[in-house]
Structure formats: structure tokens, C-alpha cells
């Protein structure tokens, strides 16, 4: 019965700096790092790591996009104030 419970992803528990280092090294050496991680971590943990990487990058892109929209809105209102 205990095996039926979903196991926690150990990569989600990593600290910011440690995960940043792992993801940077993984992306810099991408084709080789994927093969090495499949061999040493196994396919299941490699899949977990890639899913956490994708989640992290989507989250980062959303934060950047929302920040840019907010900055553009305030810049637009600031510039428009000179013409009205």
C-alpha cells in the first residue's frame, strides 16, 4: 500500500543556488548531460528533473512577461501624461 502513494520529487526540494547550478550545467552541456543523467540517475529521475526544469523555466518566463507588461503600462501612462 505504501508504494501506491506518489513519491515526492527530490529536485523540487533543492535550494535555489543548487538547482540553478544543476540546471545551468545541464543546459550548457545538453546532449551529453541528458545521456549521462539517464545512465546515472535512471529514466524516472531524469524525467522528474526535466519536468522540474520545464516548470521552472515556464515560471520564469511568466514572471518576466508580467513584469514587462507592468513596466510598459506605467511607462505608457507616464509618457501620455506629457501630451494631455
C-alpha positions in Angstrom: 0.0 0.0 0.0 2.8 2.4 0.7 4.2 2.1 -2.8 0.9 3.4 -4.2 1.5 6.8 -2.7 3.1 9.3 -5.1 6.7 9.9 -4.2 8.0 13.4 -3.7 10.3 14.8 -6.4 13.7 15.3 -4.8 14.6 18.0 -7.3 11.7 20.3 -6.1 13.3 20.3 -2.6 16.6 21.7 -3.8 17.7 25.1 -2.8 17.7 28.0 -5.3 21.5 28.1 -5.8 21.9 24.3 -6.1 19.1 24.0 -8.6 20.4 26.9 -10.6 23.8 25.3 -10.8 22.4 21.9 -11.9 20.1 23.5 -14.5 22.8 25.7 -15.9 25.3 22.8 -16.2 22.5 20.6 -17.7 21.6 23.2 -20.3 25.2 24.1 -21.2 26.1 20.5 -21.9 22.7 19.5 -23.0 23.0 16.4 -25.3 25.8 14.9 -23.2 24.1 15.7 -19.9 20.9 14.1 -20.9 22.6 10.8 -21.7 24.7 10.9 -18.6 21.7 11.6 -16.4 19.8 8.7 -17.9 22.7 6.4 -17.3 23.5 7.5 -13.7 20.1 8.7 -12.4 17.9 6.4 -14.4 15.0 7.3 -16.7 12.5 8.1 -13.9 14.7 10.6 -12.0 15.8 12.2 -15.3 12.2 12.6 -16.3 11.5 14.3 -12.9 14.5 16.6 -13.3 13.4 17.6 -16.8 9.8 18.3 -15.6 11.1 20.5 -12.8 13.3 22.3 -15.3 10.4 22.9 -17.6 8.2 24.1 -14.7 11.0 26.5 -13.5 11.5 28.0 -17.0 7.8 28.5 -17.6 7.5 30.1 -14.2 10.5 32.4 -15.0 9.0 33.4 -18.4 5.7 34.2 -16.8 7.3 36.4 -14.2 9.3 38.2 -16.9 6.3 38.6 -19.1 4.1 40.0 -16.3 6.9 42.3 -15.2 7.3 43.7 -18.7 3.6 44.3 -19.1 3.5 46.2 -15.8 6.6 48.3 -16.7 5.1 49.1 -20.2 1.8 50.1 -18.6 3.5 52.6 -16.2 5.8 53.9 -19.0 2.8 54.4 -21.2 0.9 56.3 -18.5 4.0 58.4 -17.8 4.6 59.3 -21.4 0.9 60.0 -22.1 0.8 62.5 -19.1 3.1 64.8 -21.1 0.7 65.0 -24.1 -2.5 65.6 -22.3 
